[in-house]
Amino acid sequence: MTLTSSAPPTPRESSAKGAWWIVLLLCAINIVNFLDKSAFGLVALPVMEEFGLTPSQFGTINSAFFAVFAVSAAGLSWLGNRYSARWLLVVLIVVWSLLQLPIAVTNTVVLLVLCRIALGAAEAPFMPISQHVLQQWFPDRLRQAPIMVVVASGGIGGIVLIPLLAKLIESAGWRWLFVVLAVAGFVVALLWAFFGAERPTDQATTAATDSPEVSTPDRVPYRKIVCSGTFLGSVAALFVAQWILAFGSAWVPAYLEQGLGFTSSKAGLLVGVLYVIISVGTLGYGVLSQMLSSRGVSNRQARVVPMAVLFVAGAAILILSTMGVPPVASALLLGVGCALAQGGFGIGPVSLGQVVPPTQRPAVLGMLLTGGALGAITAPTVFGALIQNAATPLQGYHHALWVTAGVFALAAVVVMVFIRPERDAATWAVKARVEQQ
């Protein structure tokens, strides 16, 4: 009897399978990271009531979280230039999980604020480092979809888990939410420690430099990178996405209850629905831009133009959501408007990934997140001030959404004008040749 066996997988096939396993692991981590950020919004009303906080004070606490988040994104992401992303992520996840536990037992505002601020510092480097890992595993033309899958995973996890967490808060109290999140963090830390990996250096370098449109020096001064149009336009796009993230984590549940009049349980279900809409928008942008890139369309036509158009459309829909439509329609329009802006999370890392040398990428992505996080720092305070100073909470939320629409429109212009990676790469290459002469 003759025995036959299938041929072993080729290195390319093995690499592709390994790459998508890494995507799944990073998705699991991002779900926990996302829920950690969203937790304060889920407990906004009971925390404000228990600690005697005004909306403005609560918004300031959230802004403080994102302020430290922004500083840490640049400060700690530099570690990704020097140390293994595998073990760096394990340490960060364990630290941020431990920081959830004091929140579950504290009776003082001071400890509550300190733990949230420290949590922001520990969580900030995750996205730059994870995007660096993804860009090791995927070539330029195939990066947009996996990056947006990881970005969308937080919202997808929210679809399933936030209604359950809302039920937990309703039945067991808001403190148990932070215990559950701590345990979830320890679980994903173990998973990444055992199964996470970076791509071998020689393969990662090949994946990082395969773009046919650009050729950059081996190293570019950081001042040139952060002053480039591509970096500044990427910051503007991420500013919008972070603005929406902070608004969603700090104010959307309260908006659905206070502004639109839904009960706590119905608001929790609606938050899940909104995350469905937002996740579809996030994945849609990634699939569209990657499809265009794989067909040889330039970065500008595949990534920049669609992003600018979506920002403008999102601004119009946000304004429409405040125009006296029924509460359910208003909530759904809010979700669609926010969904159209989610590409802001992906356009910067991919555009910069085309031109930034791989050895500098973690630090640059960290600086990008720092700049974009200004949106997350600003949004909670702006919303809190507008809500507190309006005649009614609903009026305050509407004013805040009009401001948000203006931010979208301005970002669309900046993205269209500034994000030109091919031009920036050519400029750096010319200057490098001149300096070598």
C-alpha positions, 0 to 999 in steps of 0.5 A, spaced: 500 500 500 502 506 498 502 512 503 501 519 500 501 525 504 500 533 502 505 537 500 508 541 506 506 549 506 510 553 503 514 559 507 509 564 504 503 560 506 506 559 513 508 566 514 501 568 512 497 563 517 502 566 522 501 573 520 493 572 521 494 568 528 498 574 530 492 579 528 487 574 532 491 575 538 492 582 538 485 583 537 483 579 543 488 584 547 485 590 544 478 588 546 480 588 553 484 595 552 478 598 549 473 596 554 478 599 559 477 605 556 470 605 555 469 602 563 469 609 565 463 611 561 459 605 562 459 607 570 459 615 569 452 616 572 453 612 578 460 614 579 458 622 579 453 620 584 457 616 589 463 621 589 459 628 588 462 629 581 459 634 576 459 633 569 465 638 568 469 634 573 467 628 570 469 630 563 476 633 566 478 626 569 477 623 563 481 628 559 487 627 564 486 620 563 488 621 555 493 627 557 497 622 560 495 617 555 498 622 550 505 623 553 506 615 555 504 614 547 511 618 545 515 616 551 514 609 552 513 607 545 520 608 544 522 602 548 519 598 542 525 601 538 530 597 543 526 591 546 522 585 544 515 587 542 512 580 545 515 581 552 514 589 552 506 588 551 506 582 556 509 587 562 504 593 559 498 588 560 499 586 567 501 593 569 494 596 566 490 590 569 493 591 576 491 598 576 484 596 575 483 593 582 484 599 586 478 602 582 474 597 585 475 598 592 477 605 593 472 610 596 476 616 595 476 621 588 484 621 589 485 614 588 480 613 583 483 619 579 490 616 580 489 609 578 485 612 571 491 616 570 496 611 571 492 606 567 492 611 561 500 611 561 500 603 561 495 602 555 498 608 551 504 604 547 499 598 546 497 601 539 503 603 536 507 597 538 501 592 535 501 596 529 509 595 528 508 588 529 503 588 524 507 592 519 513 586 520 508 581 518 504 584 512 507 588 506 505 595 504 499 593 500 496 588 505 497 592 511 490 596 511 485 591 512 489 587 518 491 594 522 483 596 521 481 589 523 485 590 530 482 597 530 475 594 529 476 589 534 475 593 540 468 595 537 466 588 535 468 586 542 463 592 545 458 589 541 457 583 545 460 585 551 458 592 553 451 590 554 453 584 558 457 589 562 451 594 563 447 588 566 453 586 571 453 593 573 446 594 574 445 587 578 452 587 582 454 594 582 459 598 578 465 596 582 465 589 579 466 591 572 473 593 574 474 586 577 472 583 571 476 587 566 483 586 571 481 578 570 480 579 562 487 583 562 491 577 566 488 572 561 490 576 554 497 577 557 498 569 558 495 568 551 500 573 548 506 571 552 505 563 550 503 565 543 505 572 541 511 573 536 515 578 532 516 576 525 524 574 524 528 580 522 530 579 515 523 577 513 520 583 517 525 588 513 523 585 507 515 586 509 517 593 511 520 596 505 516 593 499 512 599 497 514 600 489 512 607 490 517 610 495 524 609 497 527 612 503 534 613 507 536 608 512 534 613 517 531 620 517 532 625 523 525 625 527 525 632 526 524 631 519 519 626 520 514 630 525 514 636 520 513 632 514 506 633 511 504 626 511 505 626 519 501 632 520 496 630 516 496 623 519 495 627 526 489 630 524 486 624 522 487 620 528 485 627 532 478 626 529 478 618 531 481 619 538 476 625 539 470 620 537 473 614 542 474 619 548 466 621 546 464 614 546 468 612 552 466 618 556 459 620 554 455 616 549 452 612 555 450 618 559 447 621 552 443 616 551 440 616 558 440 623 559 439 626 552 435 621 549 431 618 555 433 611 554 433 606 560 440 604 563 439 597 560 436 600 553 442 604 553 447 598 554 443 595 548 444 601 544 451 602 545 452 595 542 448 597 536 452 603 535 459 599 536 456 594 530 455 600 526 462 603 527 465 596 526 462 596 519 465 603 518 472 601 520 472 594 517 469 598 510 475 603 510 480 598 511 477 593 506 476 599 501 483 602 501 486 595 501 482 593 495 484 599 491 492 598 493 492 591 491 490 594 484 496 598 484 492 605 485 496 610 489 496 611 496 493 618 495 487 615 491 486 609 495 487 612 502 487 619 502 481 621 498 476 616 501 478 618 508 477 626 506 470 624 503 468 620 509 470 625 514 465 630 510 459 625 510 460 624 517 460 631 519 453 632 515 450 626 518 452 628 525 448 634 524 442 631 521 442 627 528 441 633 532 435 636 527 429 633 531 429 626 529 426 621 533 431 618 539 432 611 536 434 615 529 438 620 532 442 614 536 443 610 529 445 617 525 450 618 531 453 611 530 453 612 522 457 619 523 462 616 528 463 610 523 465 614 517 471 617 521 474 611 524 479 610 518 483 616 522 486 610 526 489 607 520 491 612 515 496 614 519 500 608 521 499 605 514 502 612 510 507 613 515 509 605 514 510 606 507 516 611 508 519 611 515 525 606 516 523 600 520 528 601 526 524 608 527 517 606 526 515 604 534 517 611 536 514 615 530 507 611 531 508 613 538 509 620 537 503 620 532 498 617 537 501 623 542 499 628 537 492 624 535 491 623 543 490 631 543 483 629 540 481 625 546 484 630 551 480 635 548 473 632 547 471 630 554 472 637 557 469 640 551 463 635 552 462 636 559 463 644 559 458 644 553 453 640 557 454 643 564 452 650 561 447 649 556 439 650 558 438 642 558 443 636 557 440 635 550 441 642 548 449 641 551 450 634 547 447 637 540 452 643 541 458 638 542 456 634 536 456 641 532 463 642 534 465 635 532 462 636 525 466 642 525 472 638 527 471 633 522 470 638 516 477 641 518 480 634 518 478 633 511 481 639 508 488 637 512 488 630 510 487 632 503 492 637 503 498 634 507 498 627 506 503 625 501 508 620 503 511 619 496 513 626 496 515 626 503 520 620 501 523 623 495 524 630 499 528 625 505 532 621 499 534 628 496 536 631 502 540 625 504 544 624 498 546 632 499 548 631 506 552 625 503 556 629 498 
